[in-house]
């Protein structure tokens, strides 16, 4: 596993930080004197590695390319060929464990594997003292989200989850409206998405299907065993990848996991939500292999100080809440959106309704600091700046709540859950009124894999 450093050994990162601090104490040398024309000196750039770079990971890497991209890891080199070609000087790997153990100059990682590997790749890096950016939904299970956030805190690394909208102007304005009392106390929230199937352009990915029966050969460029990682073994099939893994219980987290960490984020910030007290769900047919075609998940959150309790309902598969009577004729709710219901009106996305309330309301000033950019937040945090807006201390609890909703969709609990809602003890990470449901709080892993 990890080679422990000698107690007198200074890492490159420690040396850079220490040297920068000492230099700053005595003098400030303008960049133009060094011939940099305002650019970041090479010595101050991070050495970043990408893990899972064939899809979204490639986009993430491009967004941090102001730094040194020194390593790229993917289990399918054909799928990753485009991003490999874009960074020809980066070392190429298939196994992130070997990469992190052997390529010592890596300072930080960007993790964009399928969901079932998020926690494993991020945890390996964090335990080695590497900063970590991990795509949403952060992890595959509630337990993983809890322990990953704890590990990041313990190892004092800079983190960020890939819910890029947290850095947006829209999120900040929603918070400023709600905190200013634009619609009074908020008691209900509705969030919806068209995924996994939007009904107009076909599927984003399949759900409500059974495991394939045929066993085609594994492509030469793919390491199937590494792709499976901690998940239960099953034969390779193109029904699982690329991207189609999202709908399978063993690999993905369904529409709720895919979109929830994006869509819940502004609502959590605006309403200052924490752990719910209960969760319940209804859906189309559920099986043991994939998520249902459409579902509704309802959370109940307790009062927070003077803020009243909140009922939050999630809809996917093109379901959505009833159209508000206050919404003007011709105004669309959209295939993806959110609705906050307060005592004095509603906010549809960031539109105050009814129109009469919107016209009488005087918008508040911009009091929340604006973001320098989602990826830049993380880069600056890695260099000793303030934490990113979706660092794991925030993103971990958010992911826990999102993933808790998937427990209420489990086929094995379906009959029991027609009789009760799941009561949730957040601090102790335990469902208190249905013991068998707790087996889904934490996954079982394939032999040889552990966090």
C-alpha positions in Angstrom: 0.0 0.0 0.0 1.4 3.4 1.0 5.1 4.0 1.4 5.4 6.1 4.6 7.6 9.2 4.1 10.7 9.7 6.2 9.9 12.1 9.1 12.5 14.5 7.8 11.3 14.4 4.2 9.6 17.4 2.7 7.1 16.8 0.0 7.3 19.0 -3.2 4.0 20.6 -2.1 5.3 21.4 1.4 8.5 22.7 -0.1 6.6 25.0 -2.5 4.4 26.3 0.2 7.2 26.9 2.6 9.4 28.5 0.1 6.6 30.8 -1.1 5.9 31.8 2.5 9.5 32.6 3.2 9.9 34.6 0.0 6.7 36.5 0.6 8.0 37.6 4.1 10.9 39.4 2.5 10.0 40.6 -0.9 7.4 40.6 -3.7 8.8 40.1 -7.2 6.4 41.2 -9.9 5.6 38.5 -12.5 6.9 40.7 -15.4 10.4 40.8 -13.8 10.4 37.1 -14.1 9.3 37.3 -17.7 5.9 35.7 -16.9 3.6 38.4 -18.2 1.1 37.7 -15.4 1.2 33.9 -15.8 1.5 31.5 -12.9 5.1 30.5 -12.3 5.6 26.8 -13.1 6.7 26.2 -9.5 3.3 27.3 -8.3 1.3 25.1 -10.5 -0.3 21.9 -9.2 0.5 18.5 -10.7 -2.9 17.0 -11.4 -3.9 13.5 -12.4 -7.2 12.4 -13.9 -9.0 9.2 -13.0 -11.7 8.2 -15.4 -11.1 10.6 -18.2 -13.0 9.1 -21.2 -16.3 11.1 -20.6 -17.0 13.9 -18.1 -13.6 13.4 -16.7 -12.1 14.7 -19.9 -14.1 17.9 -19.6 -13.1 18.2 -16.0 -9.4 17.9 -16.9 -9.7 20.6 -19.6 -11.2 22.9 -16.9 -8.1 22.5 -14.7 -5.6 22.6 -17.6 -4.2 25.9 -16.2 -2.2 23.5 -14.0 0.2 20.7 -15.0 -1.7 17.6 -16.2 0.9 15.0 -15.4 -1.1 11.7 -15.4 -4.2 10.3 -17.0 -5.9 7.0 -15.9 -8.7 5.1 -17.6 -9.5 1.4 -17.8 -10.4 1.8 -21.5 -7.7 3.4 -23.4 -9.7 3.5 -26.6 -12.5 5.4 -24.9 -10.0 7.8 -23.4 -7.9 8.2 -26.6 -9.1 11.7 -27.3 -8.1 13.1 -24.0 -4.9 11.1 -24.0 -4.0 12.7 -27.3 -4.8 16.2 -26.0 -2.2 15.8 -23.2 0.6 13.7 -24.8 3.1 14.5 -22.0 0.9 13.0 -19.3 1.8 9.5 -18.2 -1.0 7.0 -19.0 -2.3 4.4 -16.6 -5.1 1.9 -16.2 -5.0 1.3 -12.4 -5.3 4.5 -10.3 -3.8 2.7 -7.3 -0.5 2.0 -9.2 -0.5 5.5 -10.5 -0.9 7.2 -7.2 1.6 4.9 -5.4 4.3 5.2 -8.1 3.9 8.7 -9.6 5.0 10.6 -6.5 4.8 14.2 -8.0 1.0 14.1 -8.2 -0.5 16.9 -5.9 -4.2 16.5 -6.8 -6.6 14.2 -8.6 -9.8 14.6 -10.6 -12.1 11.6 -10.2 -14.8 11.0 -12.8 -15.2 7.2 -12.8 -18.6 5.5 -12.7 -20.3 6.1 -9.3 -19.3 2.8 -7.7 -15.6 3.8 -7.9 -15.9 7.4 -6.8 -15.2 6.8 -3.1 -12.4 4.2 -3.7 -10.4 6.4 -6.1 -10.9 9.5 -4.0 -10.1 7.8 -0.7 -6.9 6.3 -2.1 -5.7 9.8 -3.1 -6.8 11.5 0.1 -5.0 8.9 2.3 -1.9 9.8 0.3 -2.4 13.5 1.1 -3.6 14.4 -2.4 -6.3 17.0 -3.0 -9.4 15.6 -4.6 -12.1 16.8 -7.0 -14.8 14.1 -7.4 -17.8 14.2 -9.7 -21.3 14.0 -8.3 -23.0 12.2 -6.6 -19.7 12.0 -4.7 -20.2 8.3 -3.8 -22.3 5.3 -4.4 -23.7 4.9 -0.9 -24.6 7.0 2.2 -21.9 5.4 4.2 -19.2 6.2 1.6 -20.2 9.8 1.6 -19.8 10.0 5.4 -16.4 8.4 5.6 -15.0 10.2 2.5 -15.9 13.6 4.1 -14.3 12.5 7.4 -11.1 11.3 5.6 -10.8 14.6 3.7 -11.1 16.5 7.0 -8.6 14.2 8.8 -6.0 14.5 6.0 -6.5 18.3 5.6 -6.8 18.2 1.8 -8.7 20.5 -0.5 -11.8 19.0 -2.0 -14.7 19.8 -4.4 -17.6 17.8 -5.8 -18.6 18.2 -9.4 -21.9 20.1 -9.0 -20.7 23.1 -11.0 -23.9 25.1 -10.5 -23.1 25.7 -6.9 -20.8 28.5 -8.1 -23.4 30.1 -10.3 -25.1 33.5 -10.1 -28.5 31.7 -10.1 -27.8 29.8 -6.9 -26.7 33.0 -5.2 -29.7 35.0 -6.2 -32.1 32.2 -5.1 -30.5 32.3 -1.6 -30.7 36.1 -1.5 -34.3 36.1 -2.5 -35.3 33.4 0.1 -33.3 35.0 2.9 -34.8 38.4 2.1 -38.3 36.9 2.6 -39.3 37.2 -1.1 -42.0 34.5 -0.6 -42.1 34.3 3.2 -41.3 31.2 5.1 -40.8 28.2 2.7 -42.6 25.0 3.7 -42.5 23.0 0.5 -39.9 22.3 -2.3 -40.4 20.4 -5.5 -37.5 19.3 -7.8 -37.9 17.4 -11.0 -36.0 16.0 -14.0 -36.8 14.3 -17.3 -34.0 11.7 -16.8 -33.5 8.9 -17.4 -35.8 9.3 -20.5 -36.9 12.7 -21.7 -39.6 11.3 -24.0 -38.6 13.6 -26.9 -35.1 12.5 -27.9 -35.0 9.0 -26.5 -33.2 7.6 -23.4 -30.3 9.2 -21.5 -29.7 5.7 -20.3 -31.9 2.6 -19.9 -33.7 1.7 -16.7 -36.4 -0.8 -15.8 -34.6 -3.5 -17.8 -33.2 -6.9 -16.8 -29.7 -8.2 -16.9 -28.6 -9.3 -20.4 -28.2 -13.0 -21.0 -25.5 -13.1 -23.6 -21.8 -12.7 -22.8 -19.9 -11.0 -25.6 -16.1 -10.8 -25.5 -14.4 -8.1 -23.5 -12.9 -5.4 -25.9 -9.1 -5.7 -26.1 -8.7 -2.1 -24.9 -10.8 -2.5 -21.7 -9.7 -3.9 -18.3 -13.1 -5.3 -17.2 -11.9 -6.4 -13.8 -10.7 -2.9 -13.0 -13.9 -1.4 -14.3 -15.9 -3.6 -12.0 -13.7 -2.7 -9.0 -15.7 -3.2 -5.8 -18.9 -4.2 -7.5 -20.2 -7.8 -7.6 -18.7 -9.7 -10.5 -20.8 -10.1 -13.7 -19.7 -10.8 -17.3 -18.9 -7.9 -19.5 -21.7 -6.5 -21.6 -22.0 -3.2 -23.7 -25.3 -2.7 -21.9 -23.2 -1.3 -19.0 -20.8 1.1 -20.6 -20.0 3.7 -21.6 -22.4 5.9 -19.6 -25.2 3.4 -19.5 -24.0 2.2 -16.1 -26.0 5.0 -14.5 -29.2 3.0 -14.4 -27.8 -0.2 -12.8 -27.9 -0.6 -9.0 -24.5 -2.1 -8.9 -22.7 0.7 -10.7 -24.8 3.9 -10.8 -27.3 5.8 -8.7 -30.1 6.4 -11.2 -31.6 9.8 -12.0 -31.7 10.9 -8.4 -27.9 10.3 -8.0 -27.2 11.8 -11.4 -29.1 15.1 -11.1 -29.9 15.3 -7.3 -26.6 16.8 -6.3 -27.0 19.5 -8.9 -30.7 20.2 -8.3 -30.8 19.8 -4.5 -27.8 22.1 -4.0 -29.4 25.6 -4.4 -32.4 24.4 -2.3 -30.2 23.1 0.5 -28.3 26.4 0.5 -31.3 28.7 0.4 -33.4 26.7 3.0 -30.3 25.7 5.1 -31.5 22.1 5.2 -29.6 19.4 7.0 -30.5 15.8 7.6 -34.1 14.8 7.0 -36.2 12.9 9.6 -37.8 10.6 7.1 -37.9 9.5 3.5 -40.5 7.7 1.4 -40.9 6.8 -2.3 -43.2 5.5 -5.0 -42.3 4.5 -8.5 -42.9 2.4 -11.6 -41.9 -1.2 -11.6 -38.7 -1.9 -9.7 -36.4 -4.9 -10.2 -33.1 -6.0 -8.7 -30.9 -4.8 -11.6 -31.9 -1.3 -12.5 -33.7 1.8 -11.2 -37.4 2.3 -12.1 -38.4 4.3 -15.2 -39.9 7.0 -13.0 -40.1 7.7 -9.3 -41.2 10.2 -6.6 -39.2 10.5 -3.4 -40.4 12.6 -0.5 -38.2 13.9 2.3 -39.3 15.6 5.5 -36.9 18.1 7.2 -37.4 19.5 10.7 -37.6 23.1 11.6 -34.3 25.0 11.7 -34.5 27.8 14.3 -37.2 30.1 13.0 -37.4 28.3 9.7 -40.4 25.9 9.5 -40.3 22.2 8.6 -39.9 21.5 4.9 -41.4 18.8 2.7 -39.2 18.2 -0.3 -40.4 16.0 -3.2 -38.2 14.7 -6.0 -39.7 13.6 -9.4 -37.9 11.9 -12.2 -38.7 10.1 -15.5 -40.7 13.2 -16.7 -42.9 13.3 -13.7 -43.4 16.8 -12.1 -45.6 18.5 -9.6 -49.0 19.9 -10.6 -48.8 23.1 -12.4 -49.3 26.0 -10.0 -52.6 27.9 -10.5 -50.6 31.1 -10.0 -48.4 30.5 -13.0 -49.3 32.7 -15.9 -50.8 31.2 -19.1 -48.1 30.2 -21.5 -45.3 30.0 -18.8 -43.7 26.6 -19.0 -42.5 24.6 -15.9 -39.9 22.9 -18.1 -38.7 19.3 -18.2 -36.2 20.1 -15.4 -36.8 22.5 -12.6 -37.6 23.4 -9.0 -40.4 25.1 -7.2 -40.3 26.6 -3.7 -43.6 27.2 -2.0 -43.8 29.9 0.7 -46.4 31.7 2.7 -46.4 34.7 0.4 -45.8 33.2 -3.1 -43.6 30.7 -5.0 -40.3 30.7 -6.8 -40.2 28.7 -10.0 -36.6 28.2 -10.7 -35.7 31.9 -10.0 -39.0 33.4 -11.1 -41.2 34.7 -8.4 -44.9 33.9 -8.9 -47.6 35.1 -9.0 -46.8 38.0 -11.2 -48.5 40.4 -8.7 -46.0 39.4 -6.0 -43.1 39.7 -8.5 -44.1 43.2 -9.4 -44.5 44.4 -5.8 -41.3 42.8 -4.6 -38.1 44.9 -4.6 -35.1 42.6 -5.2 -32.4 42.6 -2.5 -28.8 43.7 -3.0 -26.2 41.1 -3.9 -24.8 40.3 -0.5 -23.2 36.9 -1.1 -19.6 36.8 -2.4 -19.5 35.8 -6.0 -17.5 32.8 -7.1 -14.3 32.9 -9.1 -15.5 29.8 -10.8 -16.2 26.2 -9.7 -12.9 24.7 -10.8 -10.9 27.8 -9.9 -12.3 27.6 -6.4 -10.8 24.1 -6.0 -7.4 25.1 -7.5 -7.1 28.0 -5.2 -8.1 25.8 -2.2 -5.4 23.3 -3.2 -2.9 26.2 -3.0 -4.0 27.2 0.5 -7.0 29.5 -0.3 -10.4 29.2 1.2 -12.4 26.0 0.7 -14.4 25.4 -2.4 -18.1 26.0 -2.3 -18.8 22.3 -2.7 -16.0 21.0 -0.5 -16.7 17.6 1.0 -17.8 19.1 4.4 -20.8 20.4 2.4 -21.0 17.9 -0.5 -20.7 14.8 1.8 -23.9 15.6 3.8 -25.7 16.7 0.6 -24.8 13.4 -1.1 -26.0 11.4 1.9 -29.4 12.9 1.6 -29.7 12.4 -2.1 -28.5 8.7 -1.8 -30.8 8.1 1.1 -33.7 8.5 -1.3 -32.5 5.6 -3.4 -32.8 3.3 -0.3 -36.6 3.9 -0.4 -36.7 2.7 -4.0 -35.2 -0.8 -3.3 -37.3 -3.6 -4.6 -36.6 -5.7 -1.5 -38.3 -3.1 0.7 -41.1 -2.2 -1.6 -43.9 -4.0 0.2 -42.8 -2.8 3.6 -42.6 0.8 2.4 -46.2 0.8 1.3 -47.0 0.7 5.1 -44.5 3.2 6.4 -42.0 5.9 5.7 -38.4 5.3 6.6 -37.4 7.2 9.8 -33.8 8.5 9.6 -31.4 9.2 12.4 -28.8 11.2 10.4 -26.1 11.7 13.1 -26.0 7.9 13.7 -26.6 7.1 10.0 -29.4 4.6 10.8 -32.9 3.9 9.7 -34.7 3.4 13.0 -38.0 1.7 12.1 -37.1 -0.9 9.6 -33.9 -2.7 10.5 -33.5 -4.5 7.1 -33.3 -1.2 5.3 -30.0 -0.5 6.9 -28.2 -3.0 4.7 -28.5 -0.5 1.9 -26.9 2.3 3.8 -23.5 0.6 3.2 -22.6 -1.6 0.3 -20.9 -5.0 0.4 -17.7 -5.1 -1.7 -16.1 -7.7 -3.9 -13.2 -9.6 -2.3 -10.0 -7.6 -2.3 -11.8 -4.2 -2.2 -12.2 -2.1 0.9 -12.3 1.6 1.8 
